[in-house]
Amino acid sequence: TNYRIYDDRVGETTRFTYRPDHEWYWFPQQKPTEVSMLKCYDSVTDGSVSRWSFHTACIDPTAPRDARSRKNVVVRSFVFF
């Protein structure tokens, strides 16, 4: 855990390191009308589910030079049940 200290609060960020059992997915054919959702946190701590979902972006070396830039919209939602 990395602590981010601000004047009015202390925040946290988490970093991760490579493990052979990590699974990464890529959606090269995703269309603008399709949505991907990531669960980035879970309060369950018994080991039955992953608590974190790391995500990243990368440059596609196989994309044409004139390929349109992809767009990203981030929406945060909280679900309680």
Number of C-alpha atoms within 10 A of each C-alpha: 9 9 10 10 10 8 5 6 7 9 11 9 8 9 7 7 5 6 7 5 6 7 6 8 6 8 7 8 7 10 9 9 5 7 8 6 7 9 11 12 12 11 9 10 9 8 7 7 10 14 14 13 10 12 9 5 6 6 6 8 7 6 10 8 7 6 7 8 6 7 6 7 5 6 6 5 7 5 4 4 2
